[in-house]
């Protein structure tokens, strides 16, 4: 008797390669460390987006106001990627810089810039890269990194 189970999954998942919001954030985090000789590093943390709560037993979600709404399959896949500025010499101090909310593989994505307390929306990859470039190269971010570099150098002179 043949007991081998038949797989119903596709034979080839056709994994797409290329840039995603997550890979771009991780690259920028690494580049910050290189630029500051790892005095200030970038770190990316990804978690399921908890913008509202999702019940595992129903197809409804409860938003922050308590209103229930029917879920689409995309709503169940949402992720939040947070970018932090980290200073190892200050006991691992972390400064929350921004987060990106996305349904993997789809646009638009939402970007929250903590330095401006402002949300942006990017309709495609190029727009995402442009918004991220705008935020990371802003005077607000430059100033925060300069402050962290100053604190890190003050702490290492003891």
Residue frames as a rotation matrix with the C-alpha (Angstrom) as fourth column:
UNK 1
0.576 0.818 0.000 0.00
0.818 -0.576 0.000 0.00
0.000 0.000 -1.000 0.00
UNK 2
-0.380 -0.678 0.629 1.38
0.672 -0.670 -0.315 3.39
0.635 0.303 0.710 -1.03
UNK 3
0.357 0.505 -0.786 1.13
0.923 -0.322 0.212 5.80
-0.146 -0.800 -0.581 1.91
UNK 4
-0.749 -0.662 -0.035 2.90
0.639 -0.735 0.228 8.72
-0.176 0.148 0.973 0.27
UNK 5
0.164 0.828 -0.536 0.77
0.553 -0.527 -0.645 11.86
-0.817 -0.191 -0.544 0.50
UNK 6
-0.004 -0.060 0.998 0.06
0.953 -0.302 -0.015 13.96
0.302 0.952 0.058 -2.54
UNK 7
-0.615 -0.256 -0.746 1.02
0.502 -0.856 -0.120 17.62
-0.608 -0.449 0.655 -2.30
UNK 8
0.408 0.822 0.397 -1.61
0.895 -0.274 -0.353 20.09
-0.182 0.499 -0.847 -3.43
UNK 9
0.363 -0.360 -0.859 0.88
0.067 -0.910 0.410 22.98
-0.929 -0.206 -0.307 -3.35
UNK 10
0.908 -0.088 -0.409 2.20
-0.417 -0.269 -0.868 24.46
-0.034 0.959 -0.281 -6.60
UNK 11
0.730 -0.678 0.083 5.26
0.683 0.722 -0.106 22.65
0.012 0.134 0.991 -7.97
UNK 12
-0.428 -0.850 0.306 7.07
0.830 -0.504 -0.239 25.97
0.358 0.151 0.922 -8.46
UNK 13
0.254 0.534 -0.807 6.41
0.834 -0.543 -0.096 29.00
-0.489 -0.648 -0.583 -6.26
UNK 14
0.204 -0.235 0.950 8.16
0.788 -0.536 -0.302 31.32
0.581 0.811 0.076 -8.73
UNK 15
0.360 -0.150 -0.921 9.80
0.784 -0.485 0.386 33.38
-0.505 -0.861 -0.057 -6.02
UNK 16
0.783 -0.066 0.619 10.20
0.359 -0.765 -0.535 36.94
0.509 0.641 -0.575 -7.18
UNK 17
-0.007 -0.828 -0.561 13.55
0.971 -0.139 0.192 38.52
-0.237 -0.543 0.805 -6.49
UNK 18
-0.183 -0.116 0.976 14.28
0.521 -0.854 -0.004 42.18
0.834 0.508 0.217 -6.34
UNK 19
-0.935 -0.258 0.244 13.88
-0.011 -0.666 -0.746 45.15
0.355 -0.700 0.620 -4.09
UNK 20
0.135 0.946 -0.293 11.10
0.720 0.110 0.686 45.29
0.681 -0.304 -0.666 -1.52
UNK 21
0.591 0.090 0.802 10.46
-0.352 -0.866 0.357 47.91
0.726 -0.493 -0.480 1.15
UNK 22
0.963 -0.223 0.148 12.04
-0.046 0.407 0.912 45.52
-0.264 -0.886 0.382 3.68
UNK 23
0.421 -0.864 0.274 15.22
0.904 0.424 -0.052 44.88
-0.071 0.270 0.960 1.67
UNK 24
0.186 -0.316 0.930 15.62
0.370 -0.855 -0.364 48.60
0.910 0.412 -0.042 1.03
UNK 25
0.810 0.140 0.569 15.22
-0.432 -0.513 0.742 49.43
0.396 -0.847 -0.355 4.74
UNK 26
0.848 -0.524 0.080 17.77
0.332 0.643 0.691 46.76
-0.413 -0.559 0.719 5.69
UNK 27
0.241 -0.771 0.589 20.22
0.897 -0.055 -0.439 48.11
0.371 0.635 0.678 3.10
UNK 28
0.333 -0.062 0.941 19.85
-0.053 -0.998 -0.047 51.65
0.941 -0.034 -0.336 4.40
UNK 29
0.971 0.006 0.241 20.32
-0.241 0.056 0.969 50.42
-0.008 -0.998 0.056 7.98
UNK 30
0.576 -0.804 0.147 23.60
0.758 0.593 0.271 48.74
-0.305 -0.045 0.951 6.98
UNK 31
0.146 -0.517 0.843 24.78
0.699 -0.550 -0.458 51.80
0.700 0.656 0.281 5.05
UNK 32
0.755 0.136 0.642 24.23
-0.291 -0.808 0.513 54.05
0.588 -0.574 -0.570 8.09
UNK 33
0.887 -0.456 0.078 26.52
0.144 0.432 0.890 51.81
-0.439 -0.778 0.448 10.14
UNK 34
0.266 -0.808 0.526 29.18
0.964 0.210 -0.165 51.99
0.022 0.551 0.834 7.43
UNK 35
0.298 -0.086 0.951 28.88
0.376 -0.905 -0.200 55.78
0.877 0.417 -0.237 7.23
UNK 36
0.661 0.011 0.750 29.25
-0.587 -0.616 0.526 56.26
0.468 -0.788 -0.401 11.00
UNK 37
-0.430 -0.857 -0.284 31.89
-0.525 0.493 -0.694 53.53
0.735 -0.149 -0.662 11.59
UNK 38
-0.118 0.551 -0.826 29.16
0.429 0.779 0.458 51.63
0.896 -0.300 -0.328 13.46
UNK 39
-0.994 -0.111 -0.023 28.90
0.076 -0.498 -0.864 54.31
0.085 -0.860 0.503 16.13
UNK 40
-0.220 0.975 -0.020 25.26
-0.665 -0.165 -0.728 54.73
-0.714 -0.147 0.685 15.08
UNK 41
-0.987 -0.057 0.153 23.71
0.054 0.772 0.634 51.73
-0.154 0.633 -0.758 13.40
UNK 42
-0.278 0.939 -0.201 20.39
-0.937 -0.219 0.274 51.15
0.213 0.264 0.941 11.78
UNK 43
-0.952 0.087 0.295 18.20
-0.007 0.953 -0.303 48.25
-0.307 -0.290 -0.906 12.86
UNK 44
-0.439 0.839 -0.322 15.00
-0.750 -0.145 0.646 47.01
0.495 0.525 0.692 11.24
UNK 45
-0.863 0.295 0.410 12.35
-0.099 0.697 -0.711 45.13
-0.495 -0.654 -0.572 13.17
UNK 46
-0.613 0.689 -0.388 9.42
-0.526 0.010 0.850 43.48
0.590 0.725 0.356 11.39
UNK 47
-0.859 0.457 0.232 6.21
0.035 0.504 -0.863 42.47
-0.511 -0.733 -0.449 13.15
UNK 48
-0.363 0.839 0.406 2.62
0.892 0.187 0.411 41.78
0.269 0.511 -0.816 12.11
UNK 49
-0.783 0.116 0.612 0.87
-0.087 -0.993 0.077 45.13
0.616 0.007 0.788 11.90
UNK 50
-0.552 0.567 -0.611 -1.32
0.834 0.370 -0.410 45.62
-0.007 -0.736 -0.677 14.95
UNK 51
-0.912 0.256 0.322 -3.20
-0.150 -0.936 0.317 48.64
0.382 0.241 0.892 13.61
UNK 52
0.131 0.936 0.327 -6.35
-0.946 0.020 0.323 46.81
0.295 -0.352 0.888 14.66
UNK 53
-0.502 -0.284 0.817 -6.92
-0.579 0.812 -0.073 43.46
-0.642 -0.509 -0.573 16.23
UNK 54
-0.246 0.378 -0.892 -7.76
-0.816 0.417 0.401 40.48
0.524 0.827 0.206 14.06
UNK 55
0.248 0.420 0.873 -9.84
-0.801 0.596 -0.059 37.66
-0.545 -0.685 0.484 15.46
UNK 56
-0.779 -0.612 -0.133 -8.44
-0.584 0.634 0.507 34.24
-0.226 0.473 -0.852 14.50
UNK 57
-0.702 0.537 0.468 -11.92
0.376 0.837 -0.398 32.70
-0.605 -0.104 -0.789 14.52
UNK 58
0.462 0.887 0.002 -13.85
0.503 -0.260 -0.824 35.14
-0.730 0.382 -0.566 12.36
UNK 59
-0.198 -0.484 0.852 -13.35
0.966 -0.244 0.086 37.20
0.166 0.840 0.516 9.22
UNK 60
0.806 0.443 0.393 -13.76
0.360 -0.893 0.269 40.49
0.470 -0.075 -0.879 11.05
UNK 61
-0.414 -0.901 -0.126 -11.30
0.745 -0.256 -0.616 43.01
0.523 -0.349 0.777 12.39
UNK 62
0.693 0.548 -0.469 -11.75
0.718 -0.583 0.380 45.58
-0.065 -0.600 -0.797 15.09
UNK 63
0.069 -0.683 0.727 -10.15
0.469 -0.621 -0.628 48.93
0.880 0.385 0.278 14.42
UNK 64
-0.831 -0.538 -0.137 -8.96
0.376 -0.363 -0.853 51.39
0.409 -0.761 0.504 17.07
UNK 65
-0.637 0.654 0.408 -12.48
-0.705 -0.709 0.034 52.86
0.312 -0.266 0.912 17.43
UNK 66
-0.636 0.379 0.672 -13.96
-0.299 0.683 -0.667 49.43
-0.712 -0.625 -0.321 18.11
UNK 67
0.317 0.758 -0.571 -15.75
-0.852 -0.038 -0.523 49.25
-0.418 0.652 0.633 14.75
UNK 68
-0.085 -0.303 0.949 -15.84
0.116 0.943 0.311 45.83
-0.990 0.137 -0.045 13.13
UNK 69
0.246 0.073 -0.967 -15.08
-0.895 -0.365 -0.255 45.44
-0.371 0.928 -0.024 9.45
UNK 70
0.944 0.067 0.323 -14.91
0.060 0.928 -0.367 42.49
-0.325 0.365 0.872 7.07
UNK 71
0.082 -0.993 -0.085 -11.34
-0.351 -0.109 0.930 41.45
-0.933 -0.047 -0.357 6.27
UNK 72
0.810 -0.055 -0.584 -9.87
-0.551 0.269 -0.790 40.87
0.200 0.962 0.188 2.87
UNK 73
0.806 -0.567 -0.170 -7.05
0.581 0.813 0.046 38.40
0.112 -0.136 0.984 2.50
UNK 74
0.062 -0.817 0.573 -4.62
0.368 -0.515 -0.774 41.33
0.928 0.259 0.269 2.16
UNK 75
0.454 0.167 0.875 -5.66
-0.626 -0.640 0.447 42.69
0.634 -0.750 -0.186 5.58
UNK 76
0.990 -0.034 0.135 -4.49
-0.073 0.698 0.712 39.48
-0.118 -0.715 0.689 7.20
UNK 77
0.534 -0.829 0.164 -1.00
0.812 0.450 -0.371 39.80
0.234 0.332 0.914 5.66
UNK 78
0.774 -0.201 0.601 -0.09
-0.090 -0.974 -0.209 43.33
0.627 0.108 -0.771 6.75
UNK 79
0.256 -0.786 -0.563 3.42
0.946 0.324 -0.023 43.85
0.201 -0.527 0.826 8.17
UNK 80
0.985 -0.087 0.149 5.08
-0.115 -0.974 0.196 46.76
0.128 -0.210 -0.969 9.93
UNK 81
0.263 -0.963 -0.062 8.82
0.859 0.263 -0.439 47.35
0.439 0.062 0.896 9.47
UNK 82
0.991 0.030 -0.128 10.34
0.095 -0.833 0.544 49.78
-0.091 -0.552 -0.829 11.99
UNK 83
0.271 -0.935 0.227 13.70
0.529 -0.053 -0.847 51.46
0.804 0.350 0.481 11.47
UNK 84
0.942 -0.032 -0.335 15.66
0.301 -0.365 0.881 52.42
-0.150 -0.931 -0.334 14.57
UNK 85
0.332 -0.899 0.285 18.86
-0.382 -0.404 -0.831 54.37
0.863 0.167 -0.478 15.12
UNK 86
0.930 -0.036 -0.365 20.95
0.308 0.614 0.726 52.32
0.198 -0.788 0.583 17.57
UNK 87
0.336 -0.846 0.414 23.96
-0.669 -0.524 -0.527 53.39
0.663 -0.099 -0.742 19.60
UNK 88
0.493 -0.147 -0.858 25.76
0.351 0.935 0.041 50.35
0.796 -0.322 0.513 21.06
UNK 89
-0.553 -0.827 -0.103 28.10
0.459 -0.199 -0.866 52.49
0.695 -0.526 0.490 23.21
UNK 90
-0.623 0.431 0.652 25.09
-0.692 -0.692 -0.204 54.02
0.364 -0.578 0.730 24.99
UNK 91
-0.695 0.297 0.655 23.88
-0.366 0.638 -0.678 50.72
-0.619 -0.711 -0.335 26.37
UNK 92
-0.774 0.390 0.498 22.10
0.618 0.636 0.462 49.78
-0.137 0.666 -0.734 23.15
UNK 93
-0.368 0.645 -0.670 20.01
-0.066 -0.736 -0.673 52.99
-0.928 -0.204 0.313 23.07
UNK 94
-0.620 0.269 0.737 17.44
0.780 0.309 0.544 52.90
-0.081 0.912 -0.401 20.25
UNK 95
-0.581 0.464 -0.668 15.65
-0.292 -0.886 -0.361 55.84
-0.760 -0.015 0.650 18.66
UNK 96
-0.010 0.677 0.736 12.50
0.721 0.514 -0.464 55.04
-0.692 0.526 -0.494 16.65
UNK 97
-0.811 -0.392 -0.435 12.93
-0.011 -0.732 0.681 56.76
-0.585 0.557 0.590 13.28
UNK 98
-0.364 0.699 -0.615 10.17
-0.931 -0.291 0.220 55.49
-0.025 0.653 0.757 11.00
UNK 99
-0.466 0.189 0.864 7.93
-0.004 0.976 -0.216 52.62
-0.885 -0.104 -0.454 10.13
UNK 100
-0.689 0.243 -0.683 6.55
-0.712 -0.050 0.701 51.18
0.136 0.969 0.207 6.93
UNK 101
-0.193 0.713 0.674 3.21
-0.298 0.611 -0.733 49.39
-0.935 -0.343 0.095 6.76
UNK 102
-0.481 -0.014 -0.876 2.65
-0.876 0.050 0.480 47.08
0.037 0.999 -0.036 3.84
UNK 103
0.693 0.493 0.526 0.79
-0.351 0.868 -0.351 44.11
-0.630 0.059 0.775 2.53
UNK 104
-0.241 -0.944 0.224 3.75
-0.149 0.264 0.953 42.12
-0.959 0.196 -0.204 1.15
UNK 105
-0.652 -0.168 0.739 4.00
0.628 0.427 0.651 42.33
-0.424 0.889 -0.173 -2.60
UNK 106
0.187 0.792 0.581 1.41
0.941 -0.314 0.126 45.07
0.282 0.523 -0.804 -3.03
UNK 107
-0.939 -0.332 -0.086 1.29
0.343 -0.916 -0.207 48.85
-0.010 -0.224 0.975 -3.05
UNK 108
0.335 -0.559 0.758 0.52
-0.336 -0.823 -0.458 51.38
0.880 -0.101 -0.464 -1.76
UNK 109
-0.077 -0.390 -0.918 2.65
0.876 0.413 -0.249 51.28
0.476 -0.823 0.310 1.38
UNK 110
0.853 0.331 0.403 2.39
0.079 -0.846 0.528 53.76
0.515 -0.419 -0.748 4.24
UNK 111
-0.185 -0.963 -0.198 5.44
0.690 0.017 -0.724 55.39
0.700 -0.270 0.661 5.80
UNK 112
0.907 0.407 -0.106 5.42
0.349 -0.587 0.730 57.12
0.235 -0.700 -0.675 9.19
UNK 113
-0.102 -0.928 0.358 8.23
0.376 -0.369 -0.850 59.64
0.921 0.048 0.386 9.78
UNK 114
0.392 0.272 -0.879 8.60
0.909 0.031 0.415 60.08
0.140 -0.962 -0.236 13.54
UNK 115
-0.597 -0.707 -0.378 10.81
0.749 -0.660 0.053 63.15
-0.287 -0.252 0.924 13.11
UNK 116
-0.925 0.337 0.176 8.02
-0.196 -0.819 0.539 65.03
0.326 0.464 0.824 11.34
UNK 117
-0.648 0.719 0.253 5.13
0.045 0.368 -0.929 63.12
-0.761 -0.590 -0.270 12.96
UNK 118
-0.020 0.559 -0.829 3.74
-0.877 -0.409 -0.254 62.63
-0.481 0.722 0.498 9.47
UNK 119
0.105 0.164 0.981 2.37
0.240 0.953 -0.186 59.80
-0.965 0.255 0.061 7.31
UNK 120
-0.361 -0.194 -0.912 3.25
-0.844 -0.348 0.408 59.39
-0.396 0.917 -0.038 3.64
UNK 121
0.517 0.477 0.711 1.89
-0.054 0.847 -0.529 56.98
-0.854 0.235 0.464 1.07
UNK 122
-0.498 -0.700 -0.511 3.89
-0.671 -0.062 0.739 55.47
-0.550 0.711 -0.439 -1.78
UNK 123
0.507 0.847 -0.158 2.04
-0.708 0.304 -0.638 53.99
-0.492 0.435 0.754 -4.74
UNK 124
0.925 -0.278 -0.261 4.96
0.036 0.746 -0.665 51.98
0.379 0.605 0.700 -6.15
UNK 125
0.523 -0.786 -0.330 8.59
0.845 0.426 0.324 51.04
-0.114 -0.448 0.887 -5.49
UNK 126
-0.307 -0.681 0.665 10.07
0.743 -0.608 -0.279 54.17
0.594 0.408 0.693 -7.08
UNK 127
0.285 0.484 0.827 7.79
-0.189 -0.818 0.544 56.44
0.940 -0.311 -0.142 -5.07
UNK 128
0.952 0.013 -0.307 8.71
0.280 0.378 0.882 54.49
0.127 -0.926 0.356 -1.91
UNK 129
0.108 -0.992 -0.067 12.42
0.992 0.112 -0.050 54.97
0.057 -0.061 0.996 -2.59
UNK 130
-0.268 -0.165 0.949 11.86
0.373 -0.926 -0.056 58.68
0.888 0.339 0.310 -3.22
UNK 131
0.671 0.575 0.468 9.92
-0.238 -0.430 0.871 59.19
0.702 -0.695 -0.151 0.03
UNK 132
0.819 -0.423 -0.388 12.47
0.569 0.515 0.641 57.19
-0.071 -0.746 0.662 2.00
UNK 133
-0.178 -0.902 0.393 15.32
0.903 -0.308 -0.300 59.22
0.392 0.301 0.869 0.46
UNK 134
0.052 0.302 0.952 13.47
0.009 -0.953 0.301 62.43
0.999 -0.007 -0.052 1.37
UNK 135
0.932 0.348 0.099 13.06
-0.107 0.003 0.994 61.34
0.346 -0.937 0.040 5.00
UNK 136
0.662 -0.704 -0.256 16.54
0.731 0.532 0.427 59.88
-0.164 -0.470 0.867 5.56
UNK 137
-0.299 -0.822 0.484 18.33
0.879 -0.435 -0.195 62.83
0.371 0.367 0.853 3.96
UNK 138
0.594 0.625 0.507 16.23
0.375 -0.772 0.513 65.43
0.712 -0.115 -0.693 5.82
UNK 139
-0.258 -0.645 0.720 17.78
-0.354 -0.630 -0.691 67.97
0.899 -0.433 -0.066 8.16
UNK 140
0.493 0.525 0.694 15.66
-0.839 0.074 0.539 66.51
0.232 -0.848 0.477 11.00
UNK 141
0.981 -0.148 -0.128 17.27
0.163 0.980 0.115 63.07
0.109 -0.134 0.985 10.63
UNK 142
0.200 -0.961 0.189 20.76
0.336 -0.114 -0.935 64.50
0.920 0.251 0.300 10.10
UNK 143
-0.034 -0.149 0.988 20.38
-0.705 -0.698 -0.130 66.48
0.709 -0.701 -0.081 13.33
UNK 144
0.802 0.399 0.444 19.28
-0.597 0.545 0.589 63.40
-0.007 -0.738 0.675 15.33
UNK 145
0.788 -0.583 -0.198 22.18
0.491 0.789 -0.370 61.34
0.372 0.194 0.908 14.05
UNK 146
-0.029 -0.815 0.578 24.62
0.019 -0.579 -0.815 64.18
0.999 -0.013 0.032 14.86
UNK 147
0.296 0.211 0.932 23.25
-0.881 -0.318 0.352 64.33
0.370 -0.924 0.092 18.42
UNK 148
0.986 0.101 0.130 23.66
-0.142 0.919 0.367 60.57
-0.083 -0.380 0.921 18.82
UNK 149
0.470 -0.883 0.003 27.22
0.513 0.270 -0.815 60.72
0.719 0.384 0.580 17.46
UNK 150
-0.063 -0.453 0.889 28.02
-0.471 -0.772 -0.427 63.49
0.880 -0.446 -0.165 19.95
UNK 151
0.590 0.351 0.727 26.59
-0.806 0.217 0.550 61.51
0.035 -0.911 0.411 22.87
UNK 152
0.961 -0.248 -0.123 28.42
0.234 0.965 -0.116 58.37
0.148 0.083 0.986 21.78
UNK 153
0.156 -0.965 0.210 31.75
0.342 -0.147 -0.928 60.21
0.927 0.216 0.307 21.59
UNK 154
0.062 -0.072 0.995 31.12
-0.776 -0.630 0.003 61.82
0.627 -0.773 -0.095 25.01
UNK 155
0.837 0.359 0.413 30.45
-0.542 0.646 0.538 58.42
-0.074 -0.674 0.735 26.55
UNK 156
0.826 -0.544 -0.149 33.61
0.445 0.790 -0.421 56.86
0.347 0.281 0.895 25.13
UNK 157
0.140 -0.811 0.568 35.96
-0.137 -0.584 -0.800 59.50
0.981 0.034 -0.193 26.64
UNK 158
0.747 0.204 0.632 35.45
-0.631 -0.081 0.772 58.28
0.209 -0.976 0.068 30.22
